[in-house]
Amino acid sequence: MKAVGPAELGMALITGNESPAEMIVIAYGMEEGLRSFYGQMSSDTDDSEVSRLFAQLAEIEDRHKKTLFEQYKHLEKDAPAMEAFEQQIVTTVMEGGVTKEEFLKLNREALATLEGILTVAMTLETQALDLYLRYSQKSEDQSTRNVLYKLGDEEKAHLASLGKLMEELA
């Protein structure tokens, strides 16, 4: 499996002038988009192992959202409670900058097996890492670039976790 789409995919989400907190809000929306996708896929299958894996992947995205919210609270001293924060989140795309519909159209067959699901998940995390690095090049603010590098490190950690899951599957 390879990354798909044009190099500018997902780049329209930012202007380059975002503050670190605004960048976290954008990233949080992409994490929620992917969590929602995994949750939907978990519910849409009759295969209990596939459902369980999708639920586990959704849980990983939930943990990443919590990490992002903690970073947001560190930056914004008057940050609202998580429930209020989530009300301002826009989830038009998943990690990597693609919509659920676009992604399903290209990857439905791969999502039928446990190995395929993990491969797809690794592809999404890699695309997210790439997107954050491209955002960092577009950003004009060093603090925002630092947040983007940290987000990239989180995606690397996700990839490592998925690699461990893949090893367990083998």
C-alpha positions in Angstrom: 0.0 0.0 0.0 1.2 3.5 -0.8 0.2 7.0 0.0 -2.3 8.3 -2.5 -3.4 11.8 -3.6 -1.6 14.9 -4.7 1.2 16.5 -2.7 -1.1 19.4 -1.8 -3.7 17.0 -0.2 -4.8 18.5 3.1 -2.7 21.6 2.7 -5.8 23.8 2.3 -6.6 23.3 6.0 -3.9 25.8 7.0 -2.8 29.2 6.0 0.6 29.2 7.6 -0.4 31.9 10.1 -1.9 29.5 12.7 -0.9 29.8 16.3 0.2 26.7 18.1 -3.2 26.4 19.8 -5.0 26.8 16.4 -2.8 24.1 14.9 -3.7 21.7 17.8 -7.4 22.4 17.1 -6.9 21.4 13.4 -4.9 18.3 14.4 -7.6 17.4 17.0 -10.2 17.5 14.2 -8.2 15.1 12.0 -7.7 12.7 15.0 -11.5 12.8 15.7 -12.2 12.2 12.0 -10.0 9.1 12.1 -11.4 7.9 15.5 -15.0 8.3 14.1 -14.0 6.4 10.9 -12.6 3.5 13.0 -15.6 3.5 15.2 -18.0 3.4 12.2 -15.9 0.5 10.7 -16.1 -1.4 14.0 -19.9 -1.1 14.0 -20.3 -1.9 10.3 -18.7 -5.4 10.4 -20.0 -8.8 11.5 -16.5 -10.1 12.0 -15.8 -9.9 15.7 -12.0 -9.8 15.3 -12.2 -7.1 12.7 -14.6 -5.1 14.9 -12.3 -5.5 17.9 -9.3 -4.3 16.0 -11.1 -1.2 14.7 -12.3 -0.5 18.2 -8.7 -0.8 19.4 -7.6 1.7 16.7 -10.4 4.1 17.7 -9.2 3.9 21.3 -5.6 4.8 20.2 -7.0 7.9 18.4 -8.9 8.8 21.6 -5.7 8.7 23.6 -4.0 10.9 21.0 -6.9 13.4 21.3 -6.4 13.5 25.0 -2.7 14.2 24.6 -3.6 17.0 22.1 -6.1 18.5 24.5 -3.5 18.5 27.3 -1.1 20.4 25.0 -3.9 22.8 24.2 -4.6 23.4 27.9 -0.9 24.1 28.4 -1.0 26.8 25.7 -4.3 28.3 26.5 -4.6 29.1 30.2 -8.3 29.8 29.9 -9.0 26.6 27.9 -12.6 25.3 28.3 -13.4 21.9 29.6 -12.9 19.1 27.0 -16.6 18.9 26.2 -16.8 22.6 25.3 -13.5 22.4 23.5 -14.9 19.6 21.3 -17.8 21.8 20.3 -15.4 24.0 18.3 -13.8 21.0 16.5 -14.4 20.6 12.7 -13.9 17.0 11.4 -14.2 17.3 7.7 -11.1 15.1 7.1 -9.2 12.3 8.8 -5.5 12.2 9.6 -3.6 12.5 6.3 -6.0 15.1 5.0 -8.6 12.8 3.3 -12.3 12.4 3.8 -13.8 9.1 5.0 -15.6 8.7 1.7 -12.5 9.3 -0.4 -10.6 6.9 1.8 -13.2 4.1 1.7 -13.5 4.4 -2.0 -9.8 3.7 -2.4 -9.3 1.2 0.4 -12.5 -0.8 1.1 -11.0 -4.1 0.0 -7.9 -3.7 2.2 -10.1 -3.2 5.2 -11.5 -6.8 5.1 -8.5 -8.5 6.9 -6.7 -7.8 10.1 -3.4 -7.4 8.3 -5.0 -5.1 5.7 -6.5 -3.0 8.4 -3.2 -2.5 10.1 -1.4 -1.8 6.9 -4.1 0.9 6.1 -3.7 2.3 9.6 0.0 2.5 9.2 -0.5 4.3 5.8 -2.8 6.8 7.5 -0.3 7.5 10.3 2.5 7.9 7.7 0.4 10.3 5.7 -0.4 12.3 8.9 3.3 12.5 9.7 4.0 13.7 6.2 1.2 16.3 6.4 2.5 17.7 9.7 6.0 18.0 8.3 4.6 19.8 5.2 2.6 22.1 7.6 5.8 22.9 9.5 7.4 24.0 6.2 4.4 26.3 5.5 4.1 27.7 9.0 5.6 31.1 9.6 5.7 30.8 13.4 8.5 28.8 15.1 6.3 27.9 18.1 3.7 26.5 15.7 6.5 24.6 13.9 7.6 23.1 17.2 4.0 21.9 17.9 3.9 20.4 14.5 7.2 18.6 15.1 5.8 17.2 18.3 2.7 16.1 16.5 5.0 14.3 14.0 6.7 12.6 16.9 3.3 11.4 18.1 2.6 9.9 14.7 5.9 8.1 14.8 4.9 6.6 18.2 1.6 5.6 16.6 3.5 3.9 13.8 5.6 2.0 16.4 2.5 0.9 18.2 0.9 -0.3 15.0 4.1 -2.2 14.1 3.9 -4.0 17.5 0.2 -4.9 16.7 1.3 -6.2 13.3 4.0 -8.3 14.9 1.5 -9.8 17.4 -0.8 -10.6 14.5 2.1 -12.5 12.7 
